[in-house]
Amino acid sequence: MKILLLSGFLGSGKTSALLQLAAYLVRGSQKEGTSVMIIENEIGEVGVDDKVLKARGLQVKELFAGCACCTGGADLLADIRTLRDTVAPEWIVIEATGVAYPLQIKENVEACFRIPVKILAVADAKRWKRLHAYMAQLIEGQVDSADCILLNKVDLVETAEADAIEAELRGYNPGAEIRRVVANQPVDDSVWAFLDR
């Protein structure tokens, strides 16, 4: 079993990226049956994103009662354990809330399961300056531990602005792979190559 944590601020394009990522993982799976399970962390009583994911035929486990916002609480760990023991998927993808600090979640999941967790962060190029101006600590905390950062919505900014944002991202996380994407359009499979490293 492998675990991927997907992070990014509200509206950054996490769900659009997740749809393409999940399709890629399913295509490449060697496992029959359920190869990818998604833990969707919703705040509120009704999940919108999970309806989109389920409509695409993906297996989704909602985490309503608990929160994977900050530390990867007991509910998240219990859900992972249940999925491991009952479904045994090849991949579990955790889509954290838009206000999560992924490193804390990763550390708790790794400590509990002794499985390395990869982090994929989605950064919103269109709103980067505005979000960073008001929530620098949160925005930096979502990208500073990522294995790969998708700089999304690059079609909505000039190339020079995308270059400047990418330089900032490299300053926060020099080791991350940074890929420029438009997640609501087809993304090349090479974007997901970091999963095999």
N, C-alpha and C positions, 0 to 999 in steps of 0.2 A: 504494500500500500504506500502511495506517495501523497503528500499533502502540499497544496498550494494555497497561499493566502493572498487574496486580491484586495487591495486597498486603494483609496482615492477619495477626495472630497465629494460631497453631494453634487450630482450633475456633471461629474467629470467624464462620464462615459463608461463606468465600470460594467454595467449590464450589457451594453453593446459589445464591449471587449469580451466579456464572459461568454456570450453566445458563440462568438467565433472561436474562442479558446476551447470551449467544451466540444464543439464540432470537430476541431482538430484532434483533441484527445480521443474522442470516440473513433474517428477514422483510423488512428494509429494504434488502437488497442489490440492486444493479442488475446484478450480475455473475452469469453462468451458471456452473455448476460449483461448485467449492470457493471459497466467499467468506470463510469464517472458519477459521483454523487456530489451534489452542491448543497452546502449549508448556507442558507440565506438568512442573514441577520437583519431582521426587520424591527423597526421601532414603531409601535402602534399595533392596532388590532388587525388591519387588513394589509397583506403584502401585495404590492403592485408588481415589483420585479419578479416575484416567484410565479405569478400568473403568466408573464411573458416567457419565462424559462420553461414552465410546464407546457405551454402551448407549442413549444418547439420540441416536445418529447423528452425533455431532460428530467432526471430524477432530482427532486428538490426536497430538502428537509428545512423547515422554517424554524428559526430560533426566536420565538416571540417572548417567552417568559424570561429568558436570560438575556445577557448582552455580551457580545464579543467586542465591545467598544474599547476597553482599556487593557484588560489583563487576560482574556481568554478564560472566562469564569467556568464554574462547575457545570453549568448547563451545556456549554460548548464541548467540554471534555467528555461529558456523558454521551452527547450525540455522536462524537467521533468514535468512542468506544463501542456504542451500539451498532453503528454502521460497519465498523471493522469486524465485529463478532457475528453479525447477521447477514450482511450483504457482501462483505469482503471486496469492495471496489478496488480497481487499480488506482484510481485517483479520487481524493476528496478535495474539492475546491471550496474554500471558505470565503464568501464575499462579506467582508466586514462592513460595518456602518461607515458613513462618510466622516465620522468624527473619531475613528479608531486610530490608535497608535500601534501599528502592526508588529513592531519588534517585541513588545510586551506579550502579545498573543503568541507569537512564534516561540518565545522562550518558554512559556508555560506549556504549550503543546509538545515541544521537543522534550521538556523535562518529564512530562507524563508518559509519552509514548516512545521515546528514544528513536524517533523518526525525524530526519532532517526536513525542515519546512522551507520551501522557497517562497519568496515574496515578489509579487507583481504589483507595481504601483501605477496608477493612471493619473497623469497630471493634465490639467485643462489649460491648454495654451491660450485660449481666448480670455479666460478669467484669471490667469496666473498673477498678473500684477496686482489686481484688485484684491484677490484672496490673500496673497502674500503680504500685502500692506496691512491687512487687519488680523490675520491669523498666522503669522509667520511660524510660530512654534509648532502648531498643528500641521501645517503644510510641509514644513521641513521634516517633521517626525514621520510623515507618511512616505517620504521618499528616501530618507537617509539610510535605511537598512534594506532597501529593495535589491533583489538580484537583477531585475529588469524594470525599467521605467518606460511606460508608453506615454510619449508626449502627444496627446490627443488633440483633435480639432485644429491641426496645423493648417488646414485649408481656410481657416478664418482669420489668420494673422499673416503678416508679411514675413518673408524669409529671414530678414534681419532680426525681427522680433523672436522668431523661433530659435535662431542661433543664440540670441542673448539668453533666452530661457534655458536652452540646453546647457550653456556655459554655467548658469546658476545651479542647475541640477548636478552637473559634474562637480561643482564646488561642495555640495552637500554630500555627494556619494560618488567619489571618483571611480569606484570599482564596478558600478552598475552598468549594464548594457542599456543604452538609451535608443529607443526606436521611435521615429516620427510616424504617426498613424492618423487616419480618419476612421475611427472605429465603427461608424455607421455605414461604411463602405467596405468591400472585401479587403481583408488584410492578408498579405502574403504569409504562407506557412513558415517562412524563415524567421518571422518575428518570434515564434515560439521556440526557437532553437535553444534558448537558455535552459529550458526544462531538461534537456539531455546532458547538461554539463554538471 
